[in-house]
Structures are given as C-alpha cells and as structure tokens.
C-alpha cells in the first residue's frame, strides 16, 4: 500500500500532518526572526561601542592657554626693581 493511498483514505490524518508541519514551519520562522533580531542588536551595540571609542580618541584635551587678545605679541613685562 502506498503512502498516497493512506493519505487519501484518511483525511483527518492528513489534516493533523499538515497542522504539525505548519506548526513546525511557524516555529522555525519565529526562531529565524529572533536570531535575526539578536544579530541586529549585536551589530548596533558593536557600532555604538566603535563610535564611542572613536569619539574618545578624537576628543582633544583641554585647550592650550592662549595669550591675552589685547596684549600685543611684542609686549615685554616691565623690569623688576631691585
């Protein structure tokens, strides 16, 4: 007896088999979606970490002291009296 004969003669068995198959497919699709979301989240975290690392190394330290704007560059301090 072939399996086609069995499926044709027992429609309830066919429905149960299709239901089981569709449940497995649904579970597999859900698993794939979950894995993809986890991978995307890991990638976002890696990008954030890389950009933070980049910004920390790009940020200059405190600015160097600049000369007073009103003082000319050829200005000399007055001589001290002994």
C-alpha positions as CSV (number, residue, x, y, z in Angstrom):
1,X,0.0,0.0,0.0
2,X,1.5,3.4,-1.0
3,X,1.5,6.4,1.3
4,X,-0.7,8.3,-1.1
5,X,-3.4,5.7,-0.6
6,X,-3.1,6.1,3.2
7,X,-3.4,9.9,2.9
8,X,-6.3,9.8,0.6
9,X,-8.2,7.3,2.7
10,X,-7.6,9.1,6.0
11,X,-8.2,12.9,5.6
12,X,-8.1,13.5,9.4
13,X,-4.5,12.1,9.4
14,X,-3.7,14.4,6.5
15,X,-5.0,17.4,8.4
16,X,-3.1,16.5,11.5
17,X,0.1,16.1,9.5
18,X,-0.4,19.4,7.8
19,X,-1.1,21.1,11.1
20,X,2.1,19.6,12.6
21,X,4.1,20.8,9.5
22,X,2.7,24.3,9.6
23,X,3.4,24.5,13.4
24,X,7.0,23.4,12.7
25,X,7.3,26.0,9.9
26,X,5.9,28.7,12.1
27,X,8.3,27.8,15.0
28,X,11.2,27.8,12.6
29,X,10.2,31.2,11.1
30,X,9.9,32.6,14.7
31,X,13.3,31.2,15.6
32,X,14.8,32.8,12.5
33,X,13.2,36.2,13.2
34,X,14.5,36.0,16.8
35,X,18.0,35.2,15.7
36,X,18.0,38.0,13.1
37,X,16.8,40.5,15.8
38,X,19.6,39.3,18.1
39,X,22.2,39.7,15.4
40,X,20.9,43.2,14.5
41,X,21.1,44.2,18.2
42,X,24.7,42.9,18.5
43,X,25.6,44.8,15.4
44,X,24.1,48.0,16.8
45,X,25.9,47.5,20.1
46,X,29.2,47.0,18.3
47,X,28.7,50.1,16.2
48,X,27.9,52.2,19.3
49,X,31.0,50.8,21.1
50,X,33.1,51.6,18.0
51,X,31.8,55.2,17.7
52,X,32.3,55.8,21.4
53,X,35.9,54.5,21.1
54,X,36.4,56.7,18.1
55,X,35.0,59.8,19.8
56,X,37.1,59.3,23.0
57,X,40.2,59.2,20.9
58,X,39.1,62.2,18.7
59,X,38.2,64.5,21.6
60,X,41.1,66.8,22.2
61,X,42.2,67.5,25.8
62,X,41.7,70.9,27.4
63,X,42.7,73.8,25.1
64,X,46.1,75.2,25.5
65,X,46.2,78.6,27.2
66,X,46.1,81.4,24.7
67,X,47.7,84.7,25.0
68,X,45.5,87.7,26.0
69,X,43.9,89.1,23.0
70,X,44.5,92.7,24.0
71,X,48.2,92.2,24.6
72,X,50.5,92.7,21.5
73,X,52.9,89.8,20.8
74,X,55.9,92.2,21.1
75,X,54.9,93.3,24.6
76,X,57.6,92.8,27.3
77,X,56.9,92.6,31.0
78,X,58.2,95.6,33.0
79,X,61.6,95.2,34.6
80,X,61.5,94.5,38.3
81,X,63.0,97.0,40.7
82,X,65.7,95.5,42.9
